[in-house]
Protein backbone atom coordinates (compact mmCIF):
# COMPACT_ATOMS: atom_id res chain seq x y z
CA UNK A 1 0.00 0.00 0.00
CA UNK A 2 1.00 3.65 -0.40
CA UNK A 3 3.40 5.06 2.22
CA UNK A 4 2.41 8.62 1.27
CA UNK A 5 0.40 10.91 3.56
CA UNK A 6 -3.31 10.83 2.71
CA UNK A 7 -5.41 13.92 1.96
CA UNK A 8 -9.17 13.41 1.75
CA UNK A 9 -11.42 15.88 -0.08
CA UNK A 10 -14.75 15.93 1.74
CA UNK A 11 -18.01 17.86 1.84
CA UNK A 12 -21.57 17.66 0.60
CA UNK A 13 -22.25 16.90 -3.09
CA UNK A 14 -21.80 19.45 -5.87
CA UNK A 15 -19.48 21.89 -4.09
CA UNK A 16 -16.56 21.28 -6.46
CA UNK A 17 -14.62 18.44 -4.80
CA UNK A 18 -13.79 16.69 -8.07
CA UNK A 19 -12.88 20.01 -9.71
CA UNK A 20 -10.46 20.65 -6.85
CA UNK A 21 -8.90 17.20 -7.28
CA UNK A 22 -8.45 17.83 -11.01
CA UNK A 23 -6.92 21.24 -10.31
CA UNK A 24 -4.43 19.84 -7.77
CA UNK A 25 -3.23 16.96 -9.96
CA UNK A 26 -3.18 19.14 -13.07
CA UNK A 27 -5.33 17.00 -15.34
CA UNK A 28 -8.88 15.72 -15.62
CA UNK A 29 -8.96 12.61 -13.46
CA UNK A 30 -12.45 12.70 -11.96
CA UNK A 31 -15.74 13.12 -13.81
CA UNK A 32 -16.98 16.68 -13.29
CA UNK A 33 -20.54 17.75 -14.09
CA UNK A 34 -23.06 20.13 -12.56
CA UNK A 35 -25.30 17.46 -11.04
CA UNK A 36 -25.26 16.20 -7.44
CA UNK A 37 -23.88 12.71 -6.95
CA UNK A 38 -21.70 12.41 -10.04
CA UNK A 39 -18.81 11.20 -7.85
CA UNK A 40 -20.05 8.15 -5.95
CA UNK A 41 -16.96 6.10 -5.23
CA UNK A 42 -13.71 6.96 -3.50
CA UNK A 43 -11.00 7.74 -6.03
CA UNK A 44 -7.34 7.82 -5.02
CA UNK A 45 -4.53 9.45 -7.04
CA UNK A 46 -1.04 10.67 -6.32
CA UNK A 47 -0.28 14.39 -6.26
CA UNK A 48 2.67 16.63 -5.44
CA UNK A 49 3.25 20.20 -4.30
CA UNK A 50 6.66 21.85 -3.90
CA UNK A 51 8.37 18.45 -3.92
CA UNK A 52 6.02 16.95 -1.31
CA UNK A 53 4.11 13.90 -2.62
CA UNK A 54 0.81 12.81 -1.12
CA UNK A 55 -2.17 10.61 -1.87
CA UNK A 56 -5.32 12.55 -2.74
CA UNK A 57 -8.69 10.87 -2.15
CA UNK A 58 -11.89 12.20 -3.74
CA UNK A 59 -15.17 11.18 -2.09
CA UNK A 60 -18.80 11.21 -3.10
CA UNK A 61 -19.81 13.49 -0.25
CA UNK A 62 -22.65 13.25 2.24
CA UNK A 63 -26.17 12.74 0.98
CA UNK A 64 -29.26 13.38 3.12
CA UNK A 65 -32.10 12.00 1.01
CA UNK A 66 -32.32 8.73 2.94
CA UNK A 67 -32.05 6.80 -0.32
CA UNK A 68 -30.15 3.50 -0.01
CA UNK A 69 -27.55 4.52 -2.61
CA UNK A 70 -27.08 7.92 -0.94
CA UNK A 71 -26.53 6.19 2.40
CA UNK A 72 -23.81 4.01 0.86
CA UNK A 73 -22.10 7.03 -0.70
CA UNK A 74 -22.14 8.83 2.66
CA UNK A 75 -20.74 5.76 4.40
CA UNK A 76 -17.92 5.63 1.85
CA UNK A 77 -17.05 9.26 2.54
CA UNK A 78 -16.99 8.70 6.31
CA UNK A 79 -14.84 5.59 5.89
CA UNK A 80 -12.32 7.59 3.87
CA UNK A 81 -11.87 10.04 6.76
CA UNK A 82 -10.56 7.29 9.04
CA UNK A 83 -7.43 6.98 6.90
CA UNK A 84 -6.83 10.70 6.36
CA UNK A 85 -3.84 12.68 7.56
CA UNK A 86 -5.51 15.96 6.52
CA UNK A 87 -9.07 16.71 5.37
CA UNK A 88 -9.89 19.36 2.77
CA UNK A 89 -13.47 20.26 3.63
CA UNK A 90 -15.03 21.98 0.61
CA UNK A 91 -17.97 24.40 0.76
CA UNK A 92 -19.64 26.32 -2.08
CA UNK A 93 -18.97 29.94 -1.02
CA UNK A 94 -21.49 31.24 -3.55
CA UNK A 95 -24.25 29.41 -1.65
CA UNK A 96 -22.96 29.76 1.91
CA UNK A 97 -23.11 27.25 4.74
CA UNK A 98 -26.13 24.96 4.43
CA UNK A 99 -27.60 22.50 6.93
CA UNK A 100 -25.91 19.73 4.94
CA UNK A 101 -22.56 21.51 5.25
CA UNK A 102 -23.06 21.82 9.01
CA UNK A 103 -23.91 18.11 9.37
CA UNK A 104 -20.90 17.09 7.27
CA UNK A 105 -18.63 19.47 9.21
CA UNK A 106 -19.62 17.77 12.48
CA UNK A 107 -18.57 14.41 11.02
CA UNK A 108 -15.26 15.87 9.87
CA UNK A 109 -14.57 17.32 13.33
CA UNK A 110 -15.41 14.01 15.01
CA UNK A 111 -12.71 12.28 12.93
CA UNK A 112 -10.02 14.09 14.95
CA UNK A 113 -8.01 14.83 11.80
CA UNK A 114 -6.66 18.28 10.88
CA UNK A 115 -9.20 20.06 8.65
CA UNK A 116 -8.68 22.88 6.16
CA UNK A 117 -11.91 24.68 5.28
CA UNK A 118 -11.97 25.36 1.53
CA UNK A 119 -14.34 28.09 0.33
CA UNK A 120 -14.72 27.15 -3.33
CA UNK A 121 -16.13 29.18 -6.23
CA UNK A 122 -14.57 32.45 -5.07
CA UNK A 123 -13.74 33.51 -8.61
CA UNK A 124 -12.57 37.08 -7.78
CA UNK A 125 -11.74 39.35 -4.83
CA UNK A 126 -15.23 40.88 -4.76
CA UNK A 127 -16.64 37.60 -3.44
CA UNK A 128 -14.13 37.11 -0.62
CA UNK A 129 -16.13 38.97 2.05
CA UNK A 130 -18.87 36.35 1.85
CA UNK A 131 -16.56 33.56 3.03
CA UNK A 132 -16.50 34.71 6.67
CA UNK A 133 -20.02 33.40 7.15
CA UNK A 134 -18.42 29.93 6.95
CA UNK A 135 -16.71 30.45 10.32
CA UNK A 136 -19.90 29.17 11.96
CA UNK A 137 -19.03 25.67 10.73
CA UNK A 138 -16.34 25.58 13.41
CA UNK A 139 -13.55 24.43 11.08
CA UNK A 140 -11.31 27.48 11.39
CA UNK A 141 -10.56 30.20 8.86
CA UNK A 142 -11.84 29.54 5.33
CA UNK A 143 -9.39 29.45 2.44
CA UNK A 144 -10.90 31.13 -0.65
CA UNK A 145 -10.22 29.30 -3.92
CA UNK A 146 -11.63 28.82 -7.38
CA UNK A 147 -11.01 25.19 -8.31
CA UNK A 148 -12.28 25.92 -11.81
CA UNK A 149 -9.86 28.79 -12.49
CA UNK A 150 -7.06 27.89 -10.06
CA UNK A 151 -7.35 31.07 -8.00
CA UNK A 152 -6.00 30.60 -4.45
CA UNK A 153 -5.14 26.91 -4.84
CA UNK A 154 -1.40 27.56 -4.46
CA UNK A 155 -1.90 29.23 -1.08
CA UNK A 156 -4.18 26.36 -0.02
CA UNK A 157 -1.58 23.77 -0.98
CA UNK A 158 1.11 25.66 0.93
CA UNK A 159 -1.05 25.33 4.05
CA UNK A 160 -1.78 21.70 3.26
CA UNK A 161 1.80 20.45 2.91
CA UNK A 162 2.76 22.22 6.15
CA UNK A 163 0.27 19.95 7.97
CA UNK A 164 1.35 16.69 6.33
CA UNK A 165 3.49 14.16 8.17
CA UNK A 166 6.82 13.38 6.54
CA UNK A 167 6.41 10.69 3.90
CA UNK A 168 8.65 7.70 3.43
CA UNK A 169 11.16 8.40 0.64
CA UNK A 170 9.11 7.10 -2.28
CA UNK A 171 9.50 8.55 -5.79
CA UNK A 172 6.20 9.91 -7.09
CA UNK A 173 6.47 8.56 -10.61
CA UNK A 174 3.59 7.70 -12.90
CA UNK A 175 1.20 5.12 -11.50
CA UNK A 176 0.51 3.83 -14.97
CA UNK A 177 4.20 3.15 -15.67
CA UNK A 178 5.28 1.49 -12.42
CA UNK A 179 5.52 -1.97 -13.98
CA UNK A 180 2.57 -3.37 -12.04
CA UNK A 181 0.20 -5.58 -14.01
CA UNK A 182 -2.99 -3.62 -14.71
CA UNK A 183 -6.23 -5.61 -14.60
CA UNK A 184 -9.32 -3.89 -16.01
CA UNK A 185 -12.68 -5.22 -14.84
CA UNK A 186 -15.11 -4.56 -17.71
CA UNK A 187 -18.66 -5.51 -18.62
CA UNK A 188 -22.16 -4.24 -19.17
CA UNK A 189 -23.82 -2.23 -16.39
CA UNK A 190 -25.17 -4.14 -13.41
CA UNK A 191 -23.42 -7.47 -13.99
CA UNK A 192 -21.58 -7.41 -10.65
CA UNK A 193 -18.27 -5.74 -11.50
CA UNK A 194 -18.13 -3.57 -8.38
CA UNK A 195 -19.14 -6.49 -6.16
CA UNK A 196 -16.31 -8.54 -7.65
CA UNK A 197 -13.89 -5.60 -7.38
CA UNK A 198 -14.68 -5.14 -3.68
CA UNK A 199 -14.35 -8.84 -2.92
CA UNK A 200 -10.98 -9.08 -4.65
CA UNK A 201 -9.42 -6.02 -3.00
CA UNK A 202 -10.80 -6.97 0.40
CA UNK A 203 -12.80 -3.85 1.24
CA UNK A 204 -15.88 -2.03 0.05
CA UNK A 205 -14.19 0.47 -2.24
CA UNK A 206 -16.82 0.85 -4.98
CA UNK A 207 -20.48 1.60 -4.34
CA UNK A 208 -22.66 -1.46 -5.00
CA UNK A 209 -26.31 -0.82 -5.81
CA UNK A 210 -28.94 -2.38 -8.02
CA UNK A 211 -28.88 0.46 -10.53
CA UNK A 212 -27.11 0.34 -13.92
CA UNK A 213 -24.45 3.02 -14.19
CA UNK A 214 -23.72 3.29 -10.46
CA UNK A 215 -19.98 3.35 -11.10
CA UNK A 216 -19.42 6.61 -13.00
CA UNK A 217 -15.62 6.65 -13.23
CA UNK A 218 -12.67 4.29 -13.38
CA UNK A 219 -11.19 3.50 -9.97
CA UNK A 220 -7.88 1.72 -9.48
CA UNK A 221 -6.51 -0.01 -6.42
CA UNK A 222 -3.09 -1.57 -5.88
CA UNK A 223 -3.40 -5.00 -4.28
CA UNK A 224 -0.49 -7.00 -2.88
CA UNK A 225 -0.86 -10.75 -3.44
CA UNK A 226 1.38 -13.71 -2.63
CA UNK A 227 2.51 -13.72 -6.28
CA UNK A 228 3.12 -9.99 -6.59
CA UNK A 229 1.23 -6.69 -6.90
CA UNK A 230 -1.77 -6.14 -9.16
CA UNK A 231 -3.48 -2.87 -10.04
CA UNK A 232 -7.23 -3.48 -10.35
CA UNK A 233 -9.25 -0.98 -12.36
CA UNK A 234 -13.00 -0.96 -11.72
CA UNK A 235 -14.69 0.72 -14.68
CA UNK A 236 -18.12 2.14 -15.36
CA UNK A 237 -20.51 -0.21 -17.14
CA UNK A 238 -20.42 0.08 -20.93
CA UNK A 239 -23.62 0.37 -22.94
CA UNK A 240 -24.50 0.73 -26.57
CA UNK A 241 -23.97 4.33 -27.70
CA UNK A 242 -27.71 4.83 -28.31
CA UNK A 243 -28.43 4.03 -24.65
CA UNK A 244 -25.62 6.13 -23.21
CA UNK A 245 -26.74 9.50 -21.92
CA UNK A 246 -24.72 12.54 -22.87
CA UNK A 247 -22.57 14.07 -20.17
CA UNK A 248 -21.20 12.17 -17.20
CA UNK A 249 -22.19 8.69 -18.35
CA UNK A 250 -20.78 9.26 -21.83
CA UNK A 251 -17.50 10.48 -20.34
CA UNK A 252 -17.46 7.46 -18.01
CA UNK A 253 -17.71 5.08 -20.97
CA UNK A 254 -14.81 6.87 -22.69
CA UNK A 255 -12.77 6.53 -19.49
CA UNK A 256 -13.67 2.84 -19.22
CA UNK A 257 -12.56 2.17 -22.80
CA UNK A 258 -9.36 4.13 -22.16
CA UNK A 259 -8.69 1.95 -19.10
CA UNK A 260 -9.18 -1.12 -21.26
CA UNK A 261 -6.75 0.14 -23.90
CA UNK A 262 -4.07 0.64 -21.22
CA UNK A 263 -4.72 -2.63 -19.37
CA UNK A 264 -2.42 -5.64 -19.38
CA UNK A 265 -5.31 -8.04 -18.73
CA UNK A 266 -9.09 -7.72 -19.00
CA UNK A 267 -11.61 -9.47 -16.80
CA UNK A 268 -14.83 -9.57 -18.84
CA UNK A 269 -17.73 -10.02 -16.41
CA UNK A 270 -20.84 -11.60 -17.97
CA UNK A 271 -24.17 -12.05 -16.18
CA UNK A 272 -24.70 -15.81 -16.43
CA UNK A 273 -28.44 -15.40 -15.81
CA UNK A 274 -28.65 -13.43 -19.07
CA UNK A 275 -25.90 -15.12 -21.08
CA UNK A 276 -23.65 -13.47 -23.63
CA UNK A 277 -25.47 -10.48 -25.11
CA UNK A 278 -24.83 -8.38 -28.19
CA UNK A 279 -23.05 -5.84 -26.00
CA UNK A 280 -20.83 -8.56 -24.52
CA UNK A 281 -19.85 -9.41 -28.10
CA UNK A 282 -18.91 -5.78 -28.77
CA UNK A 283 -16.82 -5.72 -25.59
CA UNK A 284 -15.08 -8.92 -26.66
CA UNK A 285 -14.25 -7.26 -29.97
CA UNK A 286 -12.81 -4.25 -28.16
CA UNK A 287 -10.71 -6.45 -25.86
CA UNK A 288 -9.42 -8.34 -28.89
CA UNK A 289 -8.53 -5.06 -30.62
CA UNK A 290 -6.73 -3.85 -27.47
CA UNK A 291 -4.45 -6.87 -27.75
CA UNK A 292 -4.54 -7.84 -24.07
CA UNK A 293 -5.36 -11.30 -22.70
CA UNK A 294 -8.80 -11.83 -21.26
CA UNK A 295 -10.41 -14.00 -18.61
CA UNK A 296 -14.19 -14.39 -18.97
CA UNK A 297 -16.06 -14.47 -15.66
CA UNK A 298 -19.55 -15.94 -15.67
CA UNK A 299 -20.97 -14.20 -12.62
CA UNK A 300 -24.10 -15.34 -10.74
CA UNK A 301 -23.41 -18.91 -11.87
CA UNK A 302 -24.96 -20.22 -8.65
CA UNK A 303 -28.34 -18.87 -9.85
CA UNK A 304 -28.33 -20.98 -13.04
CA UNK A 305 -30.41 -24.19 -12.93
CA UNK A 306 -28.31 -27.28 -13.65
CA UNK A 307 -30.34 -28.09 -16.78
CA UNK A 308 -29.56 -24.69 -18.34
CA UNK A 309 -25.80 -24.57 -17.73
CA UNK A 310 -24.69 -26.40 -20.87
CA UNK A 311 -26.66 -24.12 -23.17
CA UNK A 312 -25.27 -21.03 -21.40
CA UNK A 313 -21.71 -22.26 -21.94
CA UNK A 314 -22.43 -23.05 -25.59
CA UNK A 315 -23.77 -19.53 -26.13
CA UNK A 316 -20.68 -18.04 -24.48
CA UNK A 317 -18.39 -20.01 -26.77
CA UNK A 318 -20.28 -18.95 -29.88
CA UNK A 319 -20.80 -15.27 -29.11
CA UNK A 320 -17.40 -14.54 -27.58
CA UNK A 321 -15.36 -16.37 -30.21
CA UNK A 322 -13.32 -13.16 -30.69
CA UNK A 323 -11.48 -14.04 -27.48
CA UNK A 324 -10.15 -17.33 -28.83
CA UNK A 325 -8.75 -19.47 -26.03
CA UNK A 326 -9.69 -17.13 -23.17
CA UNK A 327 -10.51 -19.17 -20.05
CA UNK A 328 -14.09 -19.07 -18.78
CA UNK A 329 -14.50 -19.15 -14.99
CA UNK A 330 -17.83 -19.75 -13.26
CA UNK A 331 -18.10 -17.53 -10.19
CA UNK A 332 -20.41 -15.80 -7.74
CA UNK A 333 -19.03 -12.40 -6.75
CA UNK A 334 -21.70 -12.07 -4.06
CA UNK A 335 -20.88 -15.34 -2.26
CA UNK A 336 -17.22 -15.62 -3.28
CA UNK A 337 -17.71 -18.99 -4.98
CA UNK A 338 -15.01 -19.60 -7.60
CA UNK A 339 -13.34 -16.22 -7.02
CA UNK A 340 -10.18 -17.97 -5.76
CA UNK A 341 -9.52 -19.15 -9.33
CA UNK A 342 -9.21 -15.62 -10.72
CA UNK A 343 -5.78 -14.66 -9.38
CA UNK A 344 -4.02 -17.79 -10.74
CA UNK A 345 -5.66 -17.18 -14.12
CA UNK A 346 -4.48 -13.54 -14.09
CA UNK A 347 -0.87 -14.41 -13.29
CA UNK A 348 -0.80 -17.22 -15.84
CA UNK A 349 -2.05 -14.84 -18.52
CA UNK A 350 0.37 -12.12 -17.36
CA UNK A 351 3.39 -14.45 -17.57
CA UNK A 352 2.46 -15.46 -21.11
CA UNK A 353 1.77 -11.84 -22.12
CA UNK A 354 5.31 -10.80 -21.13
CA UNK A 355 7.03 -14.00 -22.30
CA UNK A 356 10.02 -13.82 -24.64
CA UNK A 357 11.10 -16.94 -26.54
CA UNK A 358 14.77 -17.47 -27.47
CA UNK A 359 15.29 -17.26 -31.23
CA UNK A 360 16.87 -20.71 -31.41
CA UNK A 361 13.97 -22.40 -29.62
CA UNK A 362 11.45 -20.50 -31.75
CA UNK A 363 13.07 -21.63 -35.01
CA UNK A 364 13.26 -25.24 -33.87
CA UNK A 365 9.51 -25.05 -33.24
CA UNK A 366 8.99 -23.52 -36.71
CA UNK A 367 11.04 -26.33 -38.27
CA UNK A 368 9.03 -28.98 -36.44
CA UNK A 369 5.62 -27.55 -37.33
CA UNK A 370 6.61 -27.37 -41.01
CA UNK A 371 7.84 -30.97 -40.89
CA UNK A 372 4.44 -32.04 -39.57
CA UNK A 373 2.44 -29.97 -42.06
CA UNK A 374 4.35 -28.21 -44.86
CA UNK A 375 2.80 -25.04 -46.26
CA UNK A 376 1.12 -25.61 -49.65
CA UNK A 377 2.94 -22.90 -51.60
CA UNK A 378 5.76 -21.40 -49.53
CA UNK A 379 8.30 -22.06 -46.80
CA UNK A 380 9.08 -20.25 -43.57
CA UNK A 381 12.82 -19.57 -43.71
CA UNK A 382 13.13 -18.34 -40.11
CA UNK A 383 11.27 -16.39 -37.41
CA UNK A 384 12.03 -13.86 -34.69
CA UNK A 385 10.04 -12.53 -31.76
CA UNK A 386 10.06 -8.79 -32.20
CA UNK A 387 8.04 -7.73 -29.17
CA UNK A 388 6.15 -8.76 -26.05
CA UNK A 389 2.88 -7.43 -24.60
CA UNK A 390 1.56 -9.36 -26.51
CA UNK A 391 4.14 -11.80 -27.95
CA UNK A 392 4.68 -10.71 -31.56
CA UNK A 393 6.44 -12.89 -34.13
CA UNK A 394 7.76 -12.04 -37.58
CA UNK A 395 7.96 -14.86 -40.14
CA UNK A 396 10.35 -14.50 -43.05
CA UNK A 397 8.82 -16.59 -45.86
CA UNK A 398 9.49 -17.45 -49.49
CA UNK A 399 5.92 -16.72 -50.63
CA UNK A 400 2.37 -16.07 -49.51
CA UNK A 401 0.91 -18.24 -46.76
CA UNK A 402 -2.85 -18.84 -46.52
CA UNK A 403 -4.64 -17.63 -43.41
CA UNK A 404 -5.46 -21.20 -42.43
CA UNK A 405 -1.76 -22.01 -42.31
CA UNK A 406 -0.97 -18.88 -40.28
CA UNK A 407 -3.59 -19.96 -37.76
CA UNK A 408 -1.87 -23.36 -37.61
CA UNK A 409 1.48 -21.62 -36.98
CA UNK A 410 -0.05 -19.51 -34.20
CA UNK A 411 -1.67 -22.52 -32.56
CA UNK A 412 1.56 -24.52 -32.76
CA UNK A 413 3.64 -21.72 -31.20
CA UNK A 414 1.06 -21.29 -28.46
CA UNK A 415 1.12 -25.00 -27.62
CA UNK A 416 4.90 -25.40 -27.91
CA UNK A 417 5.64 -22.59 -25.45
CA UNK A 418 2.51 -22.85 -23.26
CA UNK A 419 1.34 -19.32 -23.99
CA UNK A 420 -2.18 -20.13 -22.84
CA UNK A 421 -4.88 -17.58 -23.65
CA UNK A 422 -2.63 -14.58 -24.36
CA UNK A 423 -3.10 -12.95 -27.78
CA UNK A 424 -0.35 -13.60 -30.31
CA UNK A 425 0.49 -11.40 -33.28
CA UNK A 426 1.98 -12.93 -36.42
CA UNK A 427 3.62 -10.72 -39.03
CA UNK A 428 4.84 -11.98 -42.40
CA UNK A 429 7.68 -10.71 -44.57
CA UNK A 430 8.02 -12.15 -48.06
CA UNK A 431 11.40 -12.22 -49.71
N, C-alpha and C positions, 0 to 999 in steps of 0.2 A: 504494500500500500504506500501512498505518498507520504514522504516525511516532511512535506512543506506545511507551513501554517495555513489554516483554513479560514477563509472569509466567506460568510454567508450573507447573501442579499435577501432581506426579508421585508415584509409589509403586506398590506392588503392588495388585491388584484388591481391591475391597470393603473399603477402609479409610475411605471417606467422602470421596473426592476430589470427586465431583459434588455432594454435600451442601455441601461447603465452597464450591464455586463458586456454588451457589444462594444461600448465606448472604451471600457477599461482594457479589453483584450485587443482592440484595434481592428476587429473584423466582425462580420455578421455571423455569430455563432448560434444565438437563440432566435426562434421565430418571434417577430415583433408585429403586432397588429392592434388596432384600437378596439379591442373587444375584451371584456373580462374573461379570465380563465384560459387564455391562449397557452400560457405555460402551466402545465399540470404536473410534470415530473421534476425531480431534482436533476439539475445538469451541472456537471463539474468540469471545469477547464483550468489550465494553468495560465497564470498571468505574471507580470513583472512590473515593478516600478522602481526606478533609480537603482537597478541592480539587485533589488530584493524580490525573489520569486515567492509566489504564494498560490494556493489553490482557491479558486473562486467558485462558489456554489450558488446557482440560481434556483429559486424555489417558486412554487405556484402561488404562494400567498395564502392568506386566511380567508375562507369563504364563510358566510353566515346564513346561507339560505336553508340549511338543514338537509339539503339533498345529499344522498349517499356518496355521490362522486365528490361533491364539495367537501364533505367530512374527511374523505380520504386524502384530498389535496391538502387540507389544513393539517392533518396528522403528519403528512410528509414534511411540511414546512417546519412543524415543531420538532420532528425527529432530527432534521438537519441542524437545528440550533444546538443540540447536545454535543455535536462534534466541532463547534465553531471556536476559533480563537478570538475573532472579532466579528461583530454583526453590523452590517450596513442596513439601517432601518430606513426605508424609503417612503416618503410621503409626497403627495401631489400638492405643491405649494399653491397652485392656482385654485385649488378647491378648499384647502385648509384642513384642519384636523377633524376627521369624522368620528362617529362612534366606533366604526370598524377599526380605524387607526388606533383609537384609545384601547380597544380590546386587544389588538395585536401588540401594542406597546407593552401592555401588562405582561403578556407572555414572554416578550423579549427580555424584560427586566427580571422576570422570575428565573431565566436561564442562568443568571449570574455572570454572563459574559460581557466584556466591554462592548458598548453600543455607540456607534456614530449615527446621529440623526441626519439624514440626507433630505434636504428640501429640494425636490426635483421640479423641473419645468419653470425655473427662474431664468427666463431667456435674456433679461437685461436688468440693469441696475434699478430701473423704476419699480420693479416687482419685489425688491429685496425687503422692503419694510414689512411686507405681509408675512414674512417667515417667522416673526417673533411670536405670533399666535401659537406656533407649534411648541413653545416652551411648556405649555400645559400638559404635554404628553409625558413630561418627567424624564426625558432622555438626554438632557443637556442642551447645549447651544446647537441650533440647526446650521448645517453647512449648505449654502445655496449652490445649486448646480443646474446645468441644463444637459442632461444625458444626450439629448438629440444633437445639440450643437457643440458640446464639449466644454461649455463655460463652467469654470469652477472645479472641474474634475481633478486638475492637477493639485490644487490646494487640498482637496479631499483625500487624495492618495498620499500626499505628504503626511497628513494626520494619521492615515491608516497604517502606513509602514512603521511609524513611530510606536504604534501599539502592538505590533506583531512580535511574537517570540522569535528568537534566532532560529533559522532553519538549519537542518543538517546540510552539509555542503553537497548539494545535488545540482548538476547542471540542468537548466531549464529545458533546452532542446525542444524539438517538435514531437509531440505525442505520436503523430502519425508515422514518424520515421525512427522510432526507437527500437526497431527490430522485433517487436512483439507481434505474434500472429494475431491478425485481426479477424474476428468471426462476426459476420453480419447475420442477424436473425431477421429474416424477411418472410412476408406472406400477406395474404389478404387481411383486411380488418377483421378483428374479432375471432381469430382462430386460436388464440392462446399464446401469442408471442411474449407478451409482458409477463404472463404467469410463468412461462418457461424461463424467461430472463431472470426473474426474481428467484426462482428455485435454484438456478445454476450459480448465481452469484451469492446466494445465501442470505439475502435480506430483501425486504420489500423496497426496491429502488424505483420501479415504475408503477404508476397507478394502474390498478386492475379494475375494470368495470365493464358491465355488459352493455357497452355502447360502441359501435364501430367508430374508429377515429379517435379513441381516447388518447393514444400516444400521438402527440402533435409534432415531435421533433426526434432527432436521433440522439440517443444517450449512450455513452460508452463507459465501461467499467473495467478496470484492470483486475484480473482474478489470478491469484497465485495457486497453482495446482502442484501435485506431486511430480508432474512431468514438465513443469515450467509454466511461465506466465501466459495468459491469454487475455486479449482485449475484446470483450463482448460489446457489440453495438446493437442496441435495441432500436428498431426503426418504426416509424409510423406505418400503419397498414396502407397497402397500395391498392388503388381501385382503377377501374377503367376511366379514361380521361373524361368521358361524358358524365360520370357520376362523381367526379371530383369538384368540389366547390372551389371557386376562385378564392384567392387570399391565403389564409394560414394553411388550409389543408393542401392546397396546390403546392405551396412552398414546402410543406412537409414531405410530399411525395418526391419532389425534386431532391430534397436532402436525403431521403431514403435511397433513391437510386444512386446518388453520389456516394453514399456509404457503401453500397454494393460494388460500385466500380473500383473502390479503393480497398475492398476486403481481400484477405487471403483465402478465406473459406466462407461459404454461404450455408446457413441452415435454413432450408425452405420448409416452413411449417404449414402443413395442410390439415384442414379439419376432416378427420376420417368419417365423421357422420354425414358429411356432404360429398366427399370424394374429390377427385381432381377436377377443378372447374376450368372454364375458359381462361379466367384470369390467372390461375395457377400455371396454365400452359404459357401464357405471356411472360410470367415471372421466370419460368424455366428457360425460355428463350433469352431473356435478359442475363440470367446467370451464365448461360452458355457463351453469350457474346462477351461477357466480362472476363471470361477465361479462367475463373477460379473454380476449384473443386466444390462439390455440393454434397451435403447430406440431407436427405429428405426425411422429415419427421412427421409421421402420421399421428397427430395428436387426437386425444379423446378416443383412443382405440378401445379402451375398456367399455365404451358405450355401444360398440358395434356387436350386434347379435352374431353368434358363431356361424350361422348359416349364410351371413352376408359378407363375411370377411374375404373369401376367395374372390368374389366379384369386385370388391373394392380394390384389392391388390392388382387385379387384372386391369382395371381402369387406370390405376396409377401408372402401370408399366406402359400402357398405350399412350396416354396423354402427356406424360413427362418423358417421352423418348429422347427429347433434346439433351437430357442429362446423362445419357449413355449408361455407364456402369455405376452411377451414384448409388450408394447404399440407402436402403429404406428401413428406418427404425420405427417400431410401433411403440408409442409412449402415451403416458397420461401426465401432462404437466401439473395438473391439479393434485393428483395423488403421489406423483413421483415415480410411478411405475415405468420402468424401462429407461429412465433418464440417466442412469449410471452407464449406459452404453454410449452416450453421446461423446464424452471426453475422449475415450479411446479412438472413436471414429474420427474425431477432429485431428488428433495427433498423427494418426495413420495417414490421413489425407495431407496434412501439413508436411510430413516427412517426404512424401512422394512429390509434392508440389515443388519442394526445394532441392530435389535430388539431382545430382550430376553424375552421369555415367562416363567412366573412362573411355577414351576413343577406341582403344584396342578391344575392350569388351563389347562395345557397341558394334564394331565391324565384324567381330566373330558371330554375333547374333544375326547381323544382316546376311552374312555368308550362309549360316545355317538355315535361315528362313527361305533363302533363294534355292538352297539345295532341296528343301522339302517341296516347294512350289515355285518353279521358275516363272518369271513374268512372261507374258505371251509375246511381247514385242520389244523388250528392252532389258537392260541389266543395270543393277545398282552397283556402281564402281566402288564407292565408299560413302561413309556418312559421318557427320560430326554433330555434337550437341552444341548449339550456338547460344543457348540461354536456358535459364530456369524460370520458375514462377510464370507460367507453367513450363515443364520441360519442352524444349523446342529443338527439333532435329532437322538438319538439312541433308537431303539425299542428292548425291551427284550421280546422274544417270545418263545412259547412252541414248535414250529416246523417251517418248511419252509413256507414262504408266497409267492404266485405267484407274478410276476411282475405287473400284472394287479391290484392286491389288494394293492400293495405298491404305485402305482400311485393314487389309490383311497384315501389312507391315506394322501399322499402328498397334493392332491387337497383339501381334507377336512381340513387339518391344515391350508393351505393357506387361505381358505374361512373363517374359524372360527376366525382367528387372523388378517385378512385383510392384508396379506403380499404382495398383489399385484403381480408385475412381478418379484420380486427378486428370484433368484435361491434358491432352498432348497435341502439340502442333507439329505438322509435317510440312516442310518446304522442299521443293524440288528444283534442282538446277540441271538443265540439259546441256550436254557438251562434253 
